[in-house]
């Protein structure tokens, strides 16, 4: 999500990533690998219940941006199942 997903990035843009996962070990492994990249990455991590709560609220929050402007790298079915349950 963010400027790269909207194709509005510039040389000062970071890469916004969202991880929706209930497994802290997976998130830590991902974070450790991302730190090795020579890129400015903003990692937003949420548990499934946290993300569902953000979807359900009527307030504008980061989930609105993620839903509107996303490039799903892994778990397409899981992402869309959040809206059907």
N, C-alpha and C positions, 0 to 999 in steps of 0.2 A: 504494500500500500504506500501511499505517499507520492512524492514527486516522480520517482522512477516509474511507478505503476501508471501514473497519469501522463507520462512522457513530457513532464514539465521541468525536469531536473536541469540543473546547471552545474558548473564546476565546484560550487560550494555545497551542493546537496549531499545529504547522507542517505544511506539505504535503510529504509524502515522495514523491519521484519517483525511479523507477529507469529508467536508460537503458542498454540492452544494445546496444552498437554498436562496430564495429571501426574506425570512421572518426573520427579525432580532430577533423577540421574540422567535421563535423556536430555533435559534442558541444560544441565551442567556440561555434558559432553558437547552439545551443540555450541554452547557459549565458549568453551575452551577452543574448539576448532575455529570459530568465527574470529576469535582474538588473533589468530595467526595470519589472517588475511590482511593485506595492506589497504583496507577499505574502511571508511567511516560508517559503521553499522549501528543503528539504533534498534536494539532488540527489545520488543515488548512481549512479555510472557504472561500468560493467563491460564488458570485452570479452566476446565470445561465449565464448571459451575460459575466461575467469575465472568466468563465471556457470555454465558447464557443470561446472567443477571444484567449485564450491560445491554444486551439486545432487548431484553424485556422492559428496561426503563424507558421512559419517554424523554429523558434528558439527552442532549447531544453529548456524545463521548467518542472515544477513539474507535469503538466498534462500528459506528456509523461510517467512518472513513474506510475502515477495513472492508466492510460490506460493499460500499459503493465503488471503491477503487482497489482491486486486488489482483494479484497474480499468484495463484495457488501453486506452490511447488510440490506439495506432498499432501495426501489425504483429502482429496476433493470430496469424496463421498462423506467422510466424517465432517467436513466443514459444513456441507449443505444439510446434513442430518441435524445440526444444531437448530435449524429453523423448523424442522418437522416434528420435533418432540416437545 
